[in-house]
Amino acid sequence: MNVLVLHRSETLSAAIDQAVSDCGYLMGSVSFRQSSTAEFSSALESLLKEQKRQQREPEALIIDATGTDDDRLTSPLRGEDPELPLMLNEAADSLLIRPVMASYLIAQNMVQKGRGRVIQILPLSMHEMSHSDAFFESSPGASLWPFQAAMMSALQTWTRGLALFAKDSGLTANNIICGPAASQSPHLGNILEKTPGRKSLSPQGLSGVITFLLDPQNHYLTGQNIMADQGASIW
């Protein structure tokens, strides 16, 4: 099975590489951190053409949607920012549009072949802040984390939509809500305080979940949010 990885940061690269290596899968990767969607599309298209030429078309897609492309999104807002509308537009493009565009393009091909795996990794803090304000307690001021939380919530829904789109085709689509190691949140201390054992998620722990979802025998689990957070979300 050939695995394509789309990633925004290097935080989870060790865990993803380990999972792919342990399973004996081949891997190609493309970064979301392109200066424009056109450049991202071009890089993805080039990789897909090369894999097709080598008869290595993706049979599994791992989307690492953790991390941010703009540090200002995690910083306190201080007064009016004239660049805010442009920044939000660019962030939505990277956080939401690129993952959706890529997963739809690749999933279509998997559905036609009657098999495949789509695994999207999202940060725990985004999942939590889409439900409560618990992680704002130590924030020095308002920030744009709610904007990112909305993007992550949309990606959760999108993955479930893919699962419905692919029904009876052999393709599965699931989210791994990952944390707290991958959350990259200024509230990491608060998250760890609520985590049983107060331990961050290890690369080995995450790679085990990825390996489980990649397993060709695991075809009953689809459209789900898998909480790989050492219990932080139970609070």
N, CA, C and O of each residue as an XYZ file, in Angstrom:
940
protein
N       0.853     -1.200      0.000
C       0.000      0.000      0.000
C       0.884      1.243      0.000
O       1.836      1.344      0.773
N       0.553      2.183     -0.877
C       1.297      3.433     -0.977
C       0.597      4.516     -0.167
O      -0.616      4.693     -0.283
N       1.351      5.238      0.647
C       0.786      6.253      1.527
C       1.303      7.629      1.121
O       2.509      7.835      0.990
N       0.380      8.567      0.925
C       0.730      9.956      0.665
C       0.465     10.753      1.930
O      -0.590     10.616      2.550
N       1.432     11.592      2.314
C       1.301     12.407      3.519
C       1.274     13.880      3.141
O       2.153     14.369      2.432
N       0.255     14.579      3.623
C       0.169     16.029      3.492
C       0.349     16.610      4.887
O      -0.365     16.221      5.811
N       1.282     17.528      5.054
C       1.587     18.009      6.396
C       1.757     19.527      6.427
O       2.123     20.159      5.436
N       1.471     20.093      7.625
C       1.636     21.520      7.830
C       2.881     21.823      8.662
O       3.507     22.868      8.483
N       3.238     20.928      9.558
C       4.407     21.126     10.415
C       5.193     19.831     10.493
O       4.756     18.793      9.995
N       6.372     19.901     11.133
C       7.214     18.724     11.295
C       6.980     18.044     12.643
O       7.638     17.050     12.949
N       6.059     18.559     13.448
C       5.861     18.056     14.807
C       5.590     16.557     14.842
O       6.124     15.847     15.693
N       4.766     16.078     13.925
C       4.345     14.679     13.957
C       5.094     13.808     12.954
O       4.745     12.641     12.774
N       6.106     14.347     12.307
C       6.773     13.598     11.245
C       7.358     12.283     11.750
O       7.304     11.272     11.050
N       7.921     12.289     12.969
C       8.523     11.064     13.511
C       7.475      9.984     13.711
O       7.705      8.822     13.378
N       6.305     10.369     14.262
C       5.240      9.395     14.498
C       4.691      8.840     13.190
O       4.453      7.638     13.071
N       4.491      9.721     12.205
C       3.953      9.280     10.917
C       4.961      8.389     10.199
O       4.599      7.343      9.660
N       6.237      8.809     10.193
C       7.272      8.007      9.540
C       7.373      6.625     10.182
O       7.553      5.623      9.489
N       7.256      6.576     11.516
C       7.353      5.299     12.209
C       6.204      4.388     11.831
O       6.406      3.200     11.580
N       4.986      4.941     11.789
C       3.816      4.136     11.435
C       3.937      3.581     10.026
O       3.655      2.408      9.778
N       4.363      4.443      9.104
C       4.501      4.005      7.715
C       5.606      2.962      7.594
O       5.453      1.965      6.889
N       6.720      3.197      8.285
C       7.843      2.262      8.233
C       7.490      0.913      8.854
O       7.833     -0.134      8.305
N       6.808      0.937      9.993
C       6.439     -0.303     10.677
C       5.524     -1.171      9.827
O       5.560     -2.399      9.899
N       4.700     -0.504      9.016
C       3.751     -1.245      8.190
C       4.328     -1.621      6.827
O       3.697     -2.345      6.057
N       5.537     -1.121      6.533
C       6.167     -1.432      5.272
C       5.564     -0.703      4.085
O       5.637     -1.188      2.956
N       4.967      0.465      4.330
C       4.333      1.228      3.262
C       5.346      2.180      2.607
O       6.305      2.614      3.244
N       5.121      2.487      1.356
C       5.897      3.506      0.670
C       5.256      4.858      0.934
O       4.061      4.928      1.221
N       6.026      5.928      0.843
C       5.477      7.233      1.228
C       6.012      8.357      0.349
O       7.194      8.389      0.006
N       5.131      9.266     -0.005
C       5.493     10.544     -0.597
C       4.845     11.615      0.254
O       3.866     11.327      0.943
N       5.353     12.848      0.236
C       4.783     13.897      1.092
C       4.803     15.246      0.397
O       5.673     15.538     -0.423
N       3.807     16.066      0.753
C       3.694     17.438      0.254
C       3.342     18.330      1.430
O       2.509     17.960      2.256
N       3.962     19.497      1.519
C       3.692     20.423      2.614
C       2.594     21.412      2.238
O       2.532     21.893      1.107
N       1.716     21.708      3.223
C       0.709     22.750      3.035
C       1.343     24.140      3.028
O       0.725     25.102      2.572
N       2.563     24.247      3.527
C       3.192     25.549      3.717
C       3.768     26.091      2.412
O       4.947     26.435      2.333
N       2.925     26.159      1.403
C       3.281     26.793      0.147
C       2.772     28.233      0.206
O       1.871     28.545      0.983
N       3.343     29.094     -0.605
C       2.952     30.503     -0.539
C       1.562     30.745     -1.105
O       0.955     31.778     -0.823
N       1.051     29.822     -1.892
C      -0.289     29.986     -2.456
C      -0.898     28.616     -2.710
O      -0.197     27.606     -2.773
N      -2.220     28.605     -2.855
C      -2.905     27.351     -3.159
C      -2.471     26.831     -4.522
O      -2.390     25.620     -4.727
N      -2.190     27.737     -5.457
C      -1.735     27.319     -6.785
C      -0.419     26.557     -6.696
O      -0.239     25.546     -7.375
N       0.511     27.040     -5.853
C       1.788     26.355     -5.694
C       1.602     25.008     -4.997
O       2.251     24.026     -5.355
N       0.719     24.966     -4.006
C       0.429     23.704     -3.338
C      -0.163     22.710     -4.330
O       0.243     21.549     -4.359
N      -1.117     23.155     -5.140
C      -1.751     22.280     -6.120
C      -0.727     21.754     -7.120
O      -0.766     20.590     -7.517
N       0.188     22.635     -7.520
C       1.223     22.244     -8.474
C       2.146     21.180     -7.883
O       2.485     20.204     -8.550
N       2.552     21.378     -6.614
C       3.429     20.409     -5.954
C       2.732     19.065     -5.797
O       3.342     18.018     -6.011
N       1.444     19.091     -5.420
C       0.681     17.857     -5.254
C       0.494     17.150     -6.587
O       0.647     15.933     -6.683
N       0.165     17.921     -7.606
C      -0.045     17.334     -8.929
C       1.232     16.684     -9.454
O       1.185     15.612    -10.056
N       2.366     17.331     -9.226
C       3.638     16.769     -9.684
C       3.934     15.441     -9.003
O       4.368     14.484     -9.644
N       3.696     15.394     -7.698
C       3.947     14.165     -6.962
C       3.021     13.046     -7.426
O       3.458     11.909     -7.599
N       1.734     13.368     -7.629
C       0.780     12.356     -8.065
C       1.130     11.821     -9.451
O       0.995     10.624     -9.708
N       1.578     12.700    -10.343
C       1.971     12.262    -11.683
C       3.176     11.334    -11.615
O       3.237     10.326    -12.320
N       4.144     11.687    -10.752
C       5.334     10.858    -10.613
C       4.983      9.499    -10.023
O       5.502      8.474    -10.465
N       4.100      9.489     -9.023
C       3.706      8.215     -8.435
C       2.933      7.363     -9.434
O       3.083      6.141     -9.467
N       2.107      8.014    -10.245
C       1.360      7.266    -11.256
C       2.304      6.682    -12.293
O       2.120      5.550    -12.740
N       3.321      7.456    -12.677
C       4.302      6.972    -13.636
C       5.023      5.741    -13.086
O       5.351      4.820    -13.835
N       5.265      5.730    -11.789
C       5.937      4.607    -11.150
C       4.956      3.532    -10.683
O       5.331      2.578    -10.002
N       3.692      3.711    -11.067
C       2.621      2.792    -10.666
C       2.542      2.680     -9.139
O       2.449      1.590     -8.574
N       2.582      3.837     -8.505
C       2.524      3.911     -7.045
C       1.462      4.917     -6.614
O       1.712      5.737     -5.731
N       0.310      4.864     -7.212
C      -0.751      5.806     -6.855
C      -1.165      5.608     -5.398
O      -1.157      4.481     -4.904
N      -1.532      6.709     -4.693
C      -1.861      6.610     -3.265
C      -3.036      5.672     -2.997
O      -4.077      5.745     -3.649
N      -2.839      4.796     -2.028
C      -3.905      3.936     -1.535
C      -4.320      4.344     -0.129
O      -5.311      3.851      0.409
N      -3.547      5.252      0.454
C      -3.875      5.808      1.764
C      -3.371      7.241      1.812
O      -2.319      7.563      1.260
N      -4.134      8.093      2.477
C      -3.793      9.509      2.612
C      -3.786      9.886      4.087
O      -4.785      9.699      4.782
N      -2.655     10.419      4.573
C      -2.566     10.933      5.932
C      -2.423     12.449      5.847
O      -1.485     12.957      5.234
N      -3.360     13.168      6.467
C      -3.328     14.629      6.472
C      -2.980     15.101      7.876
O      -3.774     14.940      8.803
N      -1.812     15.675      8.033
C      -1.408     16.242      9.317
C      -1.823     17.708      9.336
O      -1.115     18.569      8.813
N      -2.964     17.983      9.938
C      -3.511     19.347      9.975
C      -3.185     20.054     11.285
O      -3.852     21.027     11.637
N      -2.179     19.587     12.009
C      -1.761     20.264     13.233
C      -0.813     21.405     12.882
O      -0.319     21.491     11.758
N      -0.566     22.272     13.850
C       0.333     23.396     13.609
C      -0.390     24.557     12.963
O      -1.548     24.438     12.565
N       0.300     25.685     12.861
C      -0.262     26.885     12.255
C       0.712     27.452     11.244
O       1.915     27.204     11.318
N       0.192     28.206     10.309
C       1.021     28.852      9.303
C       1.338     30.301      9.657
O       2.172     30.927      9.002
N       0.698     30.832     10.662
C       0.887     32.234     11.014
C       0.866     32.369     12.527
O      -0.156     32.103     13.160
N       1.992     32.782     13.116
C       2.083     32.912     14.570
C       1.082     33.915     15.125
O       0.721     33.842     16.300
N       0.629     34.852     14.292
C      -0.311     35.851     14.785
C      -1.643     35.238     15.190
O      -2.381     35.820     15.984
N      -1.954     34.056     14.644
C      -3.214     33.405     14.979
C      -3.241     32.916     16.425
O      -4.314     32.695     16.986
N      -2.064     32.747     17.028
C      -2.003     32.271     18.407
C      -1.587     33.375     19.370
O      -1.365     33.114     20.552
N      -1.479     34.599     18.879
C      -1.065     35.719     19.714
C      -2.273     36.550     20.125
O      -3.280     36.567     19.416
N      -2.186     37.246     21.271
C      -3.290     38.112     21.691
C      -3.544     39.226     20.684
O      -2.610     39.755     20.082
N      -4.803     39.573     20.506
C      -5.147     40.697     19.645
C      -4.954     41.998     20.430
O      -5.409     42.120     21.567
N      -4.292     42.944     19.825
C      -4.058     44.220     20.488
C      -4.462     45.353     19.543
O      -3.694     45.774     18.677
N      -5.686     45.828     19.739
C      -6.171     46.903     18.887
C      -6.542     46.400     17.507
O      -6.582     45.193     17.270
N      -6.810     47.315     16.603
C      -7.203     46.969     15.250
C      -5.985     46.607     14.420
O      -4.949     47.267     14.508
N      -6.106     45.575     13.626
C      -5.041     45.136     12.744
C      -5.528     45.276     11.308
O      -6.404     44.519     10.890
N      -4.988     46.226     10.535
C      -5.465     46.438      9.168
C      -5.239     45.232      8.260
O      -5.880     45.107      7.217
N      -4.326     44.345      8.658
C      -4.047     43.166      7.849
C      -4.907     41.972      8.240
O      -4.778     40.897      7.655
N      -5.790     42.155      9.230
C      -6.571     41.036      9.739
C      -7.422     40.349      8.669
O      -7.390     39.121      8.587
N      -8.187     41.086      7.838
C      -9.010     40.395      6.822
C      -8.169     39.536      5.880
O      -8.542     38.405      5.572
N      -7.033     40.072      5.423
C      -6.173     39.305      4.522
C      -5.590     38.094      5.232
O      -5.501     37.011      4.655
N      -5.192     38.281      6.493
C      -4.618     37.181      7.253
C      -5.626     36.052      7.438
O      -5.280     34.879      7.294
N      -6.877     36.402      7.759
C      -7.912     35.391      7.941
C      -8.191     34.649      6.635
O      -8.407     33.437      6.633
N      -8.185     35.381      5.538
C      -8.420     34.764      4.237
C      -7.310     33.764      3.908
O      -7.577     32.653      3.449
N      -6.055     34.175      4.149
C      -4.922     33.296      3.871
C      -4.939     32.086      4.801
O      -4.614     30.974      4.386
N      -5.318     32.307      6.058
C      -5.363     31.204      7.017
C      -6.439     30.188      6.636
O      -6.210     28.981      6.705
N      -7.611     30.678      6.236
C      -8.682     29.776      5.820
C      -8.259     28.966      4.598
O      -8.609     27.793      4.462
N      -7.509     29.603      3.723
C      -7.020     28.931      2.524
C      -6.128     27.754      2.899
O      -6.270     26.660      2.354
N      -5.206     27.986      3.833
C      -4.262     26.943      4.231
C      -4.871     25.925      5.187
O      -4.663     24.722      5.027
N      -5.626     26.402      6.189
C      -6.163     25.510      7.221
C      -7.308     24.645      6.727
O      -7.481     23.523      7.203
N      -8.097     25.146      5.777
C      -9.316     24.453      5.374
C      -9.340     24.058      3.896
O      -9.553     22.891      3.567
N      -9.125     25.022      3.012
C      -9.339     24.773      1.592
C      -8.355     23.754      1.036
O      -8.755     22.855      0.296
N      -7.079     23.878      1.376
C      -6.085     22.950      0.826
C      -6.305     21.506      1.278
O      -6.260     20.603      0.442
N      -6.543     21.252      2.577
C      -6.831     19.870      2.979
C      -8.076     19.291      2.317
O      -8.080     18.131      1.904
N      -9.128     20.096      2.215
C     -10.371     19.622      1.603
C     -10.161     19.314      0.126
O     -10.586     18.269     -0.366
N      -9.502     20.236     -0.579
C      -9.256     20.049     -2.007
C      -8.441     18.783     -2.269
O      -8.776     17.991     -3.151
N      -7.368     18.600     -1.495
C      -6.486     17.452     -1.707
C      -7.181     16.138     -1.371
O      -7.086     15.169     -2.125
N      -7.884     16.106     -0.232
C      -8.523     14.848      0.170
C      -9.632     14.452     -0.794
O      -9.814     13.267     -1.073
N     -10.375     15.430     -1.305
C     -11.439     15.110     -2.254
C     -10.862     14.558     -3.553
O     -11.367     13.579     -4.102
N      -9.790     15.199     -4.039
C      -9.157     14.767     -5.279
C      -8.652     13.330     -5.169
O      -8.888     12.515     -6.061
N      -7.962     13.025     -4.081
C      -7.358     11.706     -3.914
C      -8.406     10.663     -3.547
O      -8.330      9.524     -4.008
N      -9.386     11.037     -2.719
C     -10.422     10.091     -2.314
C     -11.258      9.637     -3.511
O     -11.678      8.482     -3.573
N     -11.498     10.535     -4.451
C     -12.257     10.151     -5.646
C     -11.601      8.973     -6.358
O     -12.276      8.029     -6.767
N     -10.287      9.038     -6.502
C      -9.553      7.970     -7.174
C      -9.615      6.677     -6.358
O      -9.737      5.590     -6.924
N      -9.530      6.794     -5.025
C      -9.607      5.614     -4.171
C     -10.980      4.954     -4.269
O     -11.080      3.728     -4.312
N     -12.033      5.764     -4.305
C     -13.388      5.230     -4.415
C     -13.552      4.450     -5.717
O     -14.166      3.384     -5.743
N     -12.997      4.995     -6.789
C     -13.081      4.312     -8.076
C     -12.368      2.970     -8.044
O     -12.794      2.024     -8.706
N     -11.284      2.879     -7.278
C     -10.533      1.629     -7.168
C     -11.140      0.685     -6.134
O     -10.775     -0.489     -6.067
N     -12.072      1.205     -5.327
C     -12.766      0.367     -4.374
C     -11.998      0.064     -3.098
O     -12.265     -0.945     -2.445
N     -11.058      0.912     -2.735
C     -10.301      0.722     -1.495
C      -9.562      2.011     -1.161
O      -9.394      2.886     -2.010
N      -9.124      2.112      0.094
C      -8.318      3.272      0.487
C      -8.560      3.676      1.925
O      -9.537      3.259      2.548
N      -7.661      4.490      2.443
C      -7.742      5.005      3.797
C      -7.445      6.510      3.773
O      -6.465      6.950      3.172
N      -8.294      7.275      4.425
C      -8.038      8.705      4.638
C      -7.984      8.928      6.145
O      -8.955      8.667      6.855
N      -6.840      9.415      6.625
C      -6.643      9.668      8.045
C      -6.246     11.125      8.221
O      -5.217     11.561      7.704
N      -7.052     11.870      8.942
C      -6.769     13.281      9.175
C      -6.443     13.498     10.654
O      -7.211     13.102     11.531
N      -5.295     14.132     10.920
C      -4.857     14.356     12.293
C      -5.091     15.812     12.656
O      -4.561     16.719     12.014
N      -5.895     16.024     13.694
C      -6.249     17.369     14.136
C      -5.768     17.582     15.573
O      -5.675     16.618     16.334
N      -5.460     18.829     15.961
C      -4.960     19.087     17.314
C      -6.065     19.099     18.354
O      -7.156     19.615     18.112
N      -5.775     18.527     19.511
C      -6.748     18.435     20.599
C      -7.286     19.791     21.011
O      -8.494     19.942     21.193
N      -6.413     20.788     21.162
C      -6.859     22.081     21.666
C      -7.917     22.694     20.771
O      -8.835     23.349     21.267
N      -7.812     22.496     19.444
C      -8.820     23.015     18.525
C     -10.156     22.323     18.774
O     -11.205     22.965     18.802
N     -10.103     21.005     18.955
C     -11.337     20.246     19.206
C     -11.999     20.743     20.485
O     -13.212     20.947     20.523
N     -11.190     20.939     21.542
C     -11.750     21.368     22.812
C     -12.353     22.766     22.704
O     -13.437     23.015     23.231
N     -11.663     23.675     22.028
C     -12.158     25.050     21.983
C     -13.351     25.220     21.066
O     -13.992     26.271     21.070
N     -13.661     24.187     20.269
C     -14.894     24.264     19.486
C     -16.100     23.907     20.345
O     -17.240     24.014     19.893
N     -15.850     23.477     21.603
C     -16.938     23.102     22.503
C     -16.999     23.940     23.775
O     -18.069     24.059     24.372
N     -15.891     24.518     24.202
C     -15.901     25.279     25.447
C     -14.794     26.319     25.440
O     -13.974     26.368     24.524
N     -14.783     27.153     26.483
C     -13.743     28.180     26.593
C     -12.738     27.836     27.688
O     -12.088     28.722     28.243
N     -12.612     26.540     27.997
C     -11.772     26.126     29.124
C     -10.317     26.514     28.956
O      -9.612     26.713     29.946
N      -9.850     26.625     27.704
C      -8.436     26.864     27.493
C      -8.093     28.346     27.337
O      -6.970     28.688     26.967
N      -9.057     29.225     27.618
C      -8.769     30.651     27.569
C      -8.397     31.212     28.938
O      -8.122     32.405     29.068
N      -8.389     30.358     29.956
C      -8.216     30.831     31.325
C      -6.905     31.587     31.546
O      -6.856     32.550     32.310
N      -5.844     31.139     30.871
C      -4.543     31.776     31.082
C      -4.169     32.740     29.970
O      -3.047     33.246     29.941
N      -5.096     33.002     29.050
C      -4.794     33.881     27.923
C      -4.748     35.338     28.370
O      -5.640     35.790     29.088
N      -3.710     36.088     27.950
C      -3.606     37.497     28.351
C      -4.579     38.403     27.613
O      -4.706     39.576     27.966
N      -5.256     37.904     26.622
C      -6.199     38.723     25.872
C      -6.870     37.908     24.794
O      -6.550     36.735     24.600
N      -7.803     38.529     24.091
C      -8.497     37.823     23.030
C      -7.512     37.435     21.930
O      -6.563     38.168     21.652
N      -7.740     36.286     21.312
C      -6.872     35.842     20.233
C      -7.735     35.260     19.121
O      -8.964     35.267     19.193
N      -7.057     34.753     18.087
C      -7.773     34.198     16.954
C      -7.869     32.673     17.016
O      -8.155     32.025     16.009
N      -7.631     32.107     18.188
C      -7.785     30.664     18.328
C      -9.202     30.197     17.984
O      -9.342     29.119     17.406
N     -10.264     30.952     18.309
C     -11.605     30.499     17.916
C     -11.749     30.340     16.404
O     -12.475     29.465     15.933
N     -11.057     31.189     15.649
C     -11.097     31.075     14.187
C     -10.506     29.741     13.752
O     -11.078     29.041     12.916
N      -9.353     29.396     14.327
C      -8.747     28.121     13.989
C      -9.619     26.950     14.449
O      -9.723     25.936     13.760
N     -10.242     27.101     15.618
C     -11.128     26.048     16.115
C     -12.275     25.803     15.146
O     -12.677     24.661     14.928
N     -12.804     26.883     14.564
C     -13.887     26.743     13.589
C     -13.411     25.991     12.349
O     -14.143     25.175     11.789
N     -12.166     26.274     11.920
C     -11.614     25.574     10.760
C     -11.462     24.078     11.053
O     -11.776     23.233     10.214
N     -10.977     23.770     12.253
C     -10.790     22.370     12.612
C     -12.123     21.629     12.729
O     -12.230     20.465     12.344
N     -13.140     22.317     13.264
C     -14.466     21.722     13.355
C     -15.014     21.417     11.965
O     -15.653     20.387     11.749
N     -14.754     22.329     11.024
C     -15.191     22.116      9.644
C     -14.487     20.912      9.027
O     -15.095     20.155      8.271
N     -13.197     20.734      9.349
C     -12.457     19.594      8.818
C     -12.974     18.274      9.401
O     -13.007     17.256      8.711
N     -13.374     18.301     10.670
C     -13.977     17.100     11.263
C     -15.229     16.698     10.481
O     -15.423     15.531     10.141
N     -16.064     17.687     10.210
C     -17.311     17.425      9.474
C     -17.016     16.955      8.055
O     -17.703     16.081      7.527
N     -15.991     17.539      7.443
C     -15.626     17.159      6.076
C     -15.231     15.680      6.006
O     -15.631     14.973      5.081
N     -14.445     15.215      6.986
C     -14.020     13.821      6.986
C     -15.226     12.893      7.105
O     -15.283     11.853      6.450
N     -16.184     13.273      7.940
C     -17.396     12.462      8.055
C     -18.183     12.462      6.740
O     -18.790     11.461      6.358
N     -18.153     13.605      6.066
C     -18.795     13.672      4.758
C     -18.123     12.742      3.751
O     -18.795     12.106      2.940
N     -16.790     12.667      3.807
C     -16.059     11.753      2.929
C     -16.477     10.305      3.182
O     -16.633      9.516      2.250
N     -16.655      9.970      4.470
C     -17.059      8.611      4.817
C     -18.420      8.278      4.206
O     -18.636      7.162      3.735
N     -19.337      9.247      4.216
C     -20.647      9.036      3.602
C     -20.539      8.951      2.083
O     -21.195      8.125      1.448
N     -19.703      9.815      1.508
C     -19.485      9.818      0.066
C     -18.933      8.470     -0.400
O     -19.255      7.999     -1.490
N     -18.095      7.857      0.444
C     -17.400      6.623      0.055
C     -18.105      5.359      0.504
O     -17.537      4.272      0.393
N     -19.314      5.466      1.003
C     -19.996      4.290      1.548
C     -20.067      3.162      0.516
O     -20.300      3.391     -0.671
N     -19.860      1.948      1.003
C     -19.898      0.732      0.187
C     -18.785      0.659     -0.854
O     -18.815     -0.209     -1.727
N     -17.784      1.575     -0.773
C     -16.720      1.576     -1.780
C     -15.443      0.895     -1.289
O     -14.567      0.571     -2.092
N     -15.332      0.676      0.021
C     -14.104      0.120      0.569
C     -13.163      1.171      1.127
O     -12.148      0.830      1.735
N     -13.485      2.455      0.930
C     -12.656      3.526      1.489
C     -13.172      3.903      2.873
O     -14.382      3.992      3.080
N     -12.263      4.125      3.821
C     -12.644      4.623      5.136
C     -11.998      5.983      5.369
O     -10.911      6.254      4.859
N     -12.660      6.831      6.133
C     -12.146      8.167      6.455
C     -12.380      8.443      7.925
O     -13.515      8.374      8.398
N     -11.313      8.757      8.658
C     -11.410      9.002     10.094
C     -10.496     10.145     10.517
O      -9.500     10.447      9.860
N     -10.862     10.774     11.634
C     -10.025     11.804     12.252
C      -9.322     11.239     13.486
O      -9.909     10.467     14.244
N      -8.070     11.629     13.678
C      -7.388     11.402     14.948
C      -7.288     12.756     15.635
O      -6.588     13.644     15.149
N      -7.978     12.926     16.758
C      -7.871     14.152     17.535
C      -6.682     13.953     18.470
O      -6.747     13.175     19.422
N      -5.606     14.662     18.186
C      -4.309     14.329     18.749
C      -3.851     15.363     19.770
O      -3.961     16.568     19.546
N      -3.347     14.885     20.869
C      -2.819     15.828     21.832
C      -2.332     15.114     23.079
O      -2.492     13.901     23.222
N      -1.740     15.876     23.972
C      -1.464     17.290     23.793
C      -0.146     17.602     23.116
O       0.158     18.776     22.906
N       0.649     16.604     22.767
C       1.967     16.878     22.204
C       1.888     17.670     20.911
O       2.751     18.505     20.638
N       0.853     17.413     20.109
C       0.769     18.037     18.797
C      -0.079     19.299     18.785
O      -0.272     19.905     17.731
N      -0.587     19.702     19.946
C      -1.532     20.819     19.949
C      -0.854     22.146     19.663
O      -1.481     23.042     19.097
N       0.423     22.301     20.041
C       1.154     23.545     19.841
C       0.347     24.736     20.339
O       0.256     25.764     19.668
N      -0.230     24.587     21.508
C      -1.102     25.603     22.067
C      -0.412     26.362     23.189
O       0.367     25.774     23.939
N      -0.684     27.661     23.319
C      -0.147     28.395     24.461
C      -0.760     27.918     25.769
O      -0.283     28.285     26.843
N      -1.821     27.096     25.698
C      -2.498     26.575     26.876
C      -2.096     25.132     27.155
O      -2.834     24.406     27.821
N      -0.920     24.698     26.647
C      -0.496     23.326     26.807
C      -0.442     22.915     28.271
O      -0.791     21.787     28.617
N       0.001     23.841     29.141
C       0.059     23.528     30.567
C      -1.307     23.183     31.121
O      -1.440     22.241     31.902
N      -2.333     23.939     30.725
C      -3.696     23.660     31.173
C      -4.165     22.290     30.706
O      -4.839     21.569     31.442
N      -3.799     21.933     29.457
C      -4.225     20.651     28.911
C      -3.576     19.517     29.684
O      -4.244     18.548     30.046
N      -2.265     19.631     29.941
C      -1.558     18.575     30.655
C      -2.086     18.408     32.076
O      -2.115     17.296     32.604
N      -2.505     19.517     32.699
C      -3.059     19.422     34.049
C      -4.311     18.553     34.069
O      -4.621     17.929     35.084
N      -5.026     18.511     32.953
C      -6.266     17.737     32.885
C      -6.061     16.369     32.233
O      -7.022     15.642     31.984
N      -4.795     16.026     31.959
C      -4.505     14.755     31.326
C      -4.121     13.720     32.372
O      -3.172     13.953     33.120
N      -4.811     12.588     32.460
C      -4.423     11.550     33.414
C      -2.953     11.169     33.235
O      -2.522     10.837     32.131
N      -2.194     11.218     34.321
C      -0.770     10.929     34.242
C       0.063     12.127     33.840
O       1.289     12.099     33.945
N      -0.609     13.204     33.370
C       0.070     14.436     32.974
C       1.222     14.189     31.994
O       2.300     14.768     32.128
N       0.978     13.324     31.012
C       2.000     12.993     30.030
C       1.563     13.440     28.649
O       0.384     13.359     28.304
N       2.519     13.914     27.857
C       2.252     14.248     26.471
C       2.182     12.972     25.638
O       2.752     11.946     26.010
N       1.494     13.044     24.534
C       1.386     11.899     23.638
C       2.738     11.648     22.980
O       3.336     12.566     22.419
N       3.218     10.422     23.046
C       4.510     10.069     22.465
C       4.351      9.725     20.986
O       3.263      9.347     20.553
N       5.434      9.853     20.203
C       5.367      9.430     18.796
C       4.937      7.975     18.658
O       4.207      7.622     17.731
N       5.401      7.118     19.600
C       5.025      5.714     19.530
C       3.524      5.522     19.746
O       2.891      4.687     19.100
N       2.967      6.316     20.672
C       1.534      6.222     20.931
C       0.707      6.617     19.729
O      -0.268      5.948     19.388
N       1.097      7.705     19.088
C       0.356      8.161     17.917
C       0.544      7.217     16.735
O      -0.413      6.921     16.020
N       1.764      6.746     16.525
C       2.016      5.858     15.388
C       1.195      4.576     15.504
O       0.798      4.001     14.491
N       0.936      4.123     16.741
C       0.112      2.939     16.927
C      -1.313      3.145     16.445
O      -1.916      2.245     15.860
N      -1.855      4.347     16.695
C      -3.218      4.655     16.238
C      -3.253      4.733     14.711
O      -4.182      4.231     14.079
N      -2.228      5.372     14.121
C      -2.165      5.481     12.659
C      -2.070      4.097     12.033
O      -2.762      3.801     11.059
N      -1.207      3.246     12.595
C      -1.043      1.887     12.081
C      -2.365      1.129     12.125
O      -2.711      0.413     11.186
N      -3.102      1.291     13.226
C      -4.399      0.629     13.380
C      -5.363      1.056     12.270
O      -6.055      0.218     11.691
N      -5.409      2.344     11.976
C      -6.341      2.838     10.970
C      -5.901      2.478      9.548
O      -6.735      2.373      8.649
N      -4.588      2.289      9.341
C      -4.085      1.906      8.020
C      -4.319      0.428      7.709
O      -4.299      0.025      6.546
N      -4.536     -0.361      8.724
C      -4.669     -1.804      8.548
C      -5.776     -2.130      7.537
O      -6.921     -1.722      7.733
N      -5.451     -2.860      6.459
C      -6.473     -3.210      5.460
C      -7.636     -3.999      6.045
O      -8.738     -3.981      5.496
N      -7.392     -4.701      7.171
C      -8.461     -5.477      7.799
C      -9.437     -4.600      8.589
O     -10.527     -5.040      8.953
N      -9.036     -3.374      8.843
C      -9.849     -2.473      9.665
C     -10.774     -1.647      8.762
O     -10.542     -0.458      8.544
N     -11.801     -2.280      8.252
C     -12.676     -1.598      7.291
C     -14.053     -1.274      7.863
O     -14.915     -0.779      7.137
N     -14.277     -1.544      9.151
C     -15.576     -1.236      9.756
C     -15.592      0.136     10.415
O     -16.661      0.690     10.671
N     -14.415      0.686     10.691
C     -14.325      1.962     11.396
C     -14.198      3.097     10.384
O     -13.183      3.202      9.695
N     -15.214      3.941     10.288
C     -15.162      5.056      9.344
C     -16.054      6.194      9.818
O     -17.066      5.965     10.480
N     -15.674      7.421      9.476
C     -16.446      8.600      9.859
C     -16.353      8.955     11.325
O     -17.247      9.611     11.860
N     -15.264      8.527     11.999
C     -15.165      8.692     13.445
C     -14.058      9.670     13.853
O     -13.109      9.908     13.105
N     -14.205     10.229     15.057
C     -13.147     11.001     15.710
C     -12.475     10.091     16.734
O     -13.088      9.730     17.739
N     -11.238      9.724     16.489
C     -10.486      8.872     17.412
C      -9.704      9.795     18.346
O      -8.823     10.529     17.900
N     -10.027      9.757     19.643
C      -9.399     10.653     20.612
C      -8.098     10.041     21.131
O      -8.118      9.204     22.033
N      -6.972     10.459     20.561
C      -5.654     10.000     20.995
C      -5.045     11.085     21.880
O      -4.104     11.774     21.487
N      -5.606     11.221     23.092
C      -5.255     12.379     23.936
C      -4.940     12.003     25.381
O      -4.875     12.879     26.244
N      -4.741     10.705     25.658
C      -4.477     10.223     27.011
C      -5.559     10.652     28.008
O      -5.292     10.811     29.200
N      -6.770     10.835     27.507
C      -7.892     11.127     28.377
C      -8.150     12.586     28.679
O      -9.020     12.894     29.493
N      -7.409     13.513     28.037
C      -7.588     14.937     28.325
C      -8.995     15.419     27.990
O      -9.498     16.341     28.631
N      -9.636     14.810     26.997
C     -10.946     15.288     26.550
C     -12.095     14.812     27.423
O     -13.241     15.190     27.181
N     -11.820     13.989     28.437
C     -12.925     13.506     29.259
C     -13.386     14.573     30.255
O     -14.442     14.415     30.867
N     -12.629     15.644     30.431
C     -13.004     16.685     31.395
C     -14.060     17.592     30.783
O     -14.514     18.536     31.430
